[in-house]
């Protein structure tokens, strides 16, 4: 697919106005206040992963409405001192998978929490273990359209709340330096990480690649690829629902979260991305931190010939180098024997 979005010179100064609901801050303040009324951790159980250099625990924490949310917590074996932590959010349609799948951050010396996606996990990868007991409101069958007609019922209200609570959960786990926690994600995970950056004021860093839910209205005009295509498909049948859907989506807009974020930020984007158009990522990047009164450290890396995969392993290496400067990960244990 050739480049289809704005030219690079326009992306670099793309700062679209966002139609924020007047109660945007109050909506999220009330949602998170309700979720924080219970202790965050439910259980932390060690698991055997078959890995000698990594220790892993099966974590259950309380997310939206106190619902149990599963996660894998992993750290380098044999390291006792508190480590900086990376909270990672999975992509659309994925669950947390198996505990030995995502080892990059652990191998780099971080404590690592991989959050399960409630009500997802059946489209890619190796599944999930967190149901969504609230998925009953009108909307399409896919998560992107579940409860689309009311922000209080929308799937992403619950998932974003889970993502914020995952930061509280990792801070409550043993062996974590609570002052050095980063949020990381690609695609849907990138959108969640960006939302967390806007909702958790003392986050230490955020790393997002090809973020979903950024520049939503423009993305709906540009692409029919899922997940945006699921929203378009729903509106093609429910022809009078457009304004209600736009109102709901305005509460989930990544650009609005980016405006409220202050943590150092690292972005990546493929300029041929037809799943999450690059103008959304640039809109979030260009307006990042503008409501905070500070000038946060931020950088973005564009890959002109890449699509939704972004810079792939090249981007990950850039993330490792950058986060190492920001968080200074702890020492990694020596191999046994």
N, C-alpha and C positions, 0 to 999 in steps of 0.2 A: 504494500500500500504506500503510495507516495505521500509526502507531506501534504496535509489537507487543512491545517489550522492556520493561524496567523503567521506571517513572516517573522523571522527571528527578531528583527529590529522592532516590530510591534509587540511581540511577546515580552521583550525586555522592559517595556514601559506600560504594559497592560495592567491598568488599575480600575477595573469596572466598579461602578456603584453597586452595592448590594442592598436588596430590599429587606432590611431587618425588621422583624416584628417589634413593636414598641416594648413588649414585655419579654424580649429575648433573654435578658439577664435574669429576670425574675423567674421565668419558666425553668431555666436550668438550676438556679439557686434552690428553688422549691423541690425540684426533682432529686437533686443530690442530697438535700437535707433529709428528705424522707428515707433515702437509701442508707444514710449514715446513722440511722437510729439504732442499728444493731451492730454488735461486734462483727468485724469483717471476716475473721477466720472461722471456719467450721471444722476442718480436719487437715492434717498434714501427715501423710503416710509414706514411708520409704518404699521404693519399688526397685526390683531387680531389672536392669535394662540390658545386661550383657556387656556393659562398658566398664572397663577397669579404671579409667581416668576421670570418669564423671559420676557424680552421685545425683540421683533424681528422686523427687518426692511427688506423689499425687496429691495435689492441693485442691481443696474445695473452699471457696469463699462466697460470701453473700454479695450478690449484685443488686440489680434493680428489684425493688419490692422485697428485698431479703431473699430472693431466689438463689438456690445453690448453683454456682458456676464452677466448672472444673478447670484446672490448669496443670501444667507440668512445671515444677521448680527444679532447676538443675544448677550445679556449681562444680568447679574443679575439685576432684577428690583430694583429700589430705590438706586442704587449705582451711585453717580455722578462723583467721581474722575476718572482720567484716569487709565485704567486697562491694564496689559499685554494682548496680543492678540494671539490667535491660529488661523492660517489659515489652514483649513482642505481641503484635496482633496479626492474626492470619487473614488471608484474602477471602474474597466472596465465595461462598459455597464450600469452604473448607472448615474442618474442625481442627482440634489440636493434634490429631494424628497419633503417632507412636512416640515414646519418649526419646528414642535414639535418632529421630529424623533431623532435628535442628540443633546443630552443635557449634556453629560458628562463634557465637558470643561466649559460650562456655570455654571454648578453646582459646579465646582471646583473653580469658581471665576474669570474666564477669559472672556474677550470679544472674540467672536467666529465668524469667517467668513467661511461659507461653500460654496465653489465655485461649480457652475454647470459645467458639462462636455459638451462642445460644441459638437453637433452632436451625442450625446449618450443619455442614459436614457431610452432606449426602451427594455432592456433585463432583468433588475432586479429593485426591489424597487418600487418607486412611481413616476418615470418619471423625466424629466427635462424640461427646458424652454429656451434652448439656441441652435438655429440652427447653422450649419456650412456652411456658404454661399460659401466656397471655395472647397467643396468636389466634384471636377469635374475631377481631374487628373486620369490617369490610375491607377488601383489598385483593390483590392478585395472589397467586399461589407462591411466588418467589418472595424471599425476604425483602427485596427492594420495594415491593408494593404492598406488603402486609400492613394493614391499618393506615393506609396512605391518606385517608380523608380527614384525619384528626391527629394533630401532633402528640396528643396524650396517648393515643393508641398505636403510634407508629413503631415499627420494629426497631428503628435506629435510636429512638429515645431509650429503649431498653439496652441496646447494645453499647451505646456511648456511655450510659451509666455503668454498665459492667466494666467498661474499659477504665473509667475513673476509679472504680473500686478495686481494680486489679493493682493499681499503684498503691493504694492503701494496704492491700494484702501483702505485696512484696515487702513493704516497709515493716510489716509486723512479723516477717519470717526471720528465723535465726540466721546470722551470718551476713546480714545486709546493712550496708551503710545507707541509712534512710535519707541522707542529704545528697546522695549521688545516684539518682534514679533517672534513667532515660526511657522514652517511649519510642518504639520503632515499628514500622510497618510499611508494606507495599500494597498498592491498590486499595481495597477496602481497609486493610490494615493501616495504610498511610492516612486515610481519612480519619480513622479512629485515633491514631497517634496525634494528629493535628487537633482534633477535638479535645483530647486530653491536655495538650499544651495550652489551649485556651481556657480550660476549666480547672487546672491544677496550678496555682500560681507559683509554687516553689519547685516545679519540675526542673531537673538539671540540664536536660537536653532533649531534642526531638529530631528524629531522622525519618523522612518520608520520601517514598518513591512512587511516582504515578498515582497520586492520591485520588481516590473516589470521593464524591460529594463535594467537589470544589468547582465553582462556576456552574452550578447545577442546571440553571435554565439554558445557558449556552450549550452545555453538553447535550441536553435533550434535543436541541435543534441540529446538532452536528452528527450524532451517532445513534444507530439502532442496536448497537452491540449491547449485550447484557453486561452489567445490571441496568444501565439506563434504559435499554430496550424493553425491559420488563415494565418499567413505569409507562413508557410510551404505549406499549401493548395494552395495558390496563385502560389508559385514557382513550385509546382508539375504540374501545367498547363502551366505556362510561363517558360519553361525550360531554356531559355537563359537569364533570368532576374536576376540570382543569384548575379552577381557582382554588378549590379546597386543597387539591394536591400541592399547588404552588405554595399555599400558606403553610402547610405542614413541612414542606422541604426547606422553607426559609429558616426554620428552627434548627436544621441540620447542616446548614451551609458552612463548608470548611473555611471560606474566606472570612466569615464572621468570627469563627474561632481563632483564625490566624491573627486577626486584628487585635485580639485580646491576649495573645501569647507573648511571653517575655523570655523564654528559655532559648539558649543557643540552638540554631536550627540548620539542618542539612537536608537539601532537597535534591531529587534526581528526577529526570523526565526524558522520555523518548519522544522526539518530535513527530514520529509517525504513529503515535498511539491513538488508535481509533476506539479503544475501550474507555479510557479516561483522557479526553483531549488535553493536550499540553497547555492550552490557555487557562484551564482551571488551576493547574499547579502554579503557573506564573502569576495568576491573580492572587493566590494565597501568599506566594513568596513576596510579591511586590507590596502587599499591604500588611505583611507580617509585623506585628508589634506596634502598629501605629496608634493604638489606644492606650498604651501602657506608660507612656512618658519616658521610656528608655529606648536606646538604640541597640537591640539585641544583635549578637553575632549571628550572621546567617550567610549561607552560600548555596548556590544551585548549580548543578551540572546537567547539561543538555547533551543528548545523543541524537544527532541529526538523522541517522539511518536506522534507529531502533524504534520498535513499537512499545507495546505494553510491558515488555520485559525490561525496558529501560537500559541501563548500562550493565545489567546482569552482574557477573562476578567482578567486573571492573568497578562498578558502582559500590559493591560490597567492600572491596578493598579500600576505596576512598572513605567509606563510612568508618571502617576500622581505624584508619589513620586519624581521621578527624575526631572520633569519639575518644581515642586514646589521649589526644591533647586536652580534650574537655574534661574527661572524667578520671584519667590516670588509673587504669584497672590494676587490680592487685596481682601478686605473684601467682604463677601457675605451678602446681606441684610437679615433682619429678616422677617419672614412671616407677612403679613398684619394682623392687629388686634391683 
